[in-house]
Amino acid sequence: MPLSYEIDAKRRLVLVEYWGRAGIDESAEMFGKYAADPNFAPGQIHLFDLRRVTEVEQNFPKFMQFQAEAASAVAPEAMPSMLVYYSPTELARRMAEMVRKSWDGLDGPTLAIIEDEAEALAVAGCTEKSFDELKRTLASDPA
């Protein structure tokens, strides 16, 4: 699966990394695992690292269906408080914009699309200056 997630329960942070082809079925499968994870909690900040995405599945109706199913699977009070997309490439920005558009007109989480790595981490409440540093911190201090 070309994506993974890691929860830092203390920070209420979920790090989601994509690489290669970002597919809708894989995203749905990962969301199901996340929603069932014992460290899942309402109001977590979701930090997406999209720097290694090389292709995005272009099926907007299927994507909207996934977004609707994901939103209905989580009670409104369990929604993430913020979605932060580190999107340093044109393709990554298009992927993040697709997500942003799916929330248009809905009462959902705050969403930020950021091209600068340190800024994306800071907006998500991290003190680390790089995703590599964040991953080392998470590995050395499991939740």
N, C-alpha and C positions, 0 to 999 in steps of 0.2 A: 504494500500500500504506500503510495507516494506522499504520505502525510503522517504526522504524529502529534500527540499532545502530551503535555506534562503539567500537572497541577501543583502549584505551591500554595498549600492551604493557609499557611501563615500570612502570606501577602494577599490572599484571595485573587491569585493570578493564574491564568491558564495560558501557557505558551503553546501555540499551534504553528507547526512548521510544514510547509508544502515544498516539494521539489518535483522536478519533471512535469508530467502532465497532471493538471488539476482536474480530476473528474468528479462528477456529481455523485455517482454511486459510492465512490470511496469516501467522499465527504459525509454522505448520509450514514455510512457504516461507522465512521469515526465518531460522528455526533451521537449515535446510539450508544457506543462504548463510553463516551464522556458522560452522557446523561445517567448511565448506570454506575458510574464510578463512585466509590464510597467517599471520595474527596470532592465530588460535585457539591456546590453550594450556591444558593441564590446570590446574585449581585457580584459574581466574580468578574474581573476584568479579563477580557480575551485579547491577547497580543499575538497577532499573526505575522509570521516571518515569510514573506512572499518572494524573497530575493532570488531563490533558485527555481522559480516556476519557469518552465520552458514552453508550455502550451496550456490553454484553458479550454475545457469542453464548451462549445458554443451551442447550447440548447437552452435558450431562455425560458421556454415554457416548463421544461423539466426542472430547471433551476428554481423557478418560482414555486413549483410544486414542492420541492425539497424544503425551501425556506418556509413555506406555509406549514408543512408537516412538522418541521423542527420547532417553529414558534408555538404550534398547538400542543406539542409534546411537553413543553415546559410551561408551567403556570406563569401568568404575568408577573407575579411577585418573585419568581425564580429566574427571571431574565438576567442576562449579564448587565452590569451597570455601564460598561463601555466596551466597544470593539475598536481596537487600534490595529491598523494595517500598515506594516512597514512595506512600502511599495516603491523600491528604488528604480524600477524599470518601467517602460511603457506598458508591457504586458501585465506586470503586477498591478499597475494603476488601473488598467482596464478591468482586471478581475475584482479589485476592491470597489471600483465604481459600480460594477454589476451588483454587488452586495448592497451598496448604498442605495441604489435605485429600488431594490426590492423592499426597502424600508420606507420609501417615500409615502407620506400620508399616514403612517402608522405611528403609534405611540411605542417606540422601541428604545433601545439603548442609544447612548451617545456614540457617534462613529467618527473616527479620525483616520484620514489617509495621509501618511507622512512618508516623505522620501529620505529623510535623514535618520540614520540608525540610532544615534544617541538621543535625538529628539523623540523618536517613537518609544524608546525605552523609558525616557523621562515622563512622557505623557501617561504611560502605563504605571507609573509609580516606582520604577526600578532605579536603583542607584548605579547599576552597571552601565558601561559606555558601549558595550558591544553584545551581540547575541552570543558569541562564543564565551564571553565572560559570564553572562547570565546562565548559560548551560553548565559551566563549571560550578557556579554557585549552587544551582539546583542539584547537581550530581553529588556535591559534597554535603548538602544539607537537605536530605529528602524529607518530605512532609510526613 
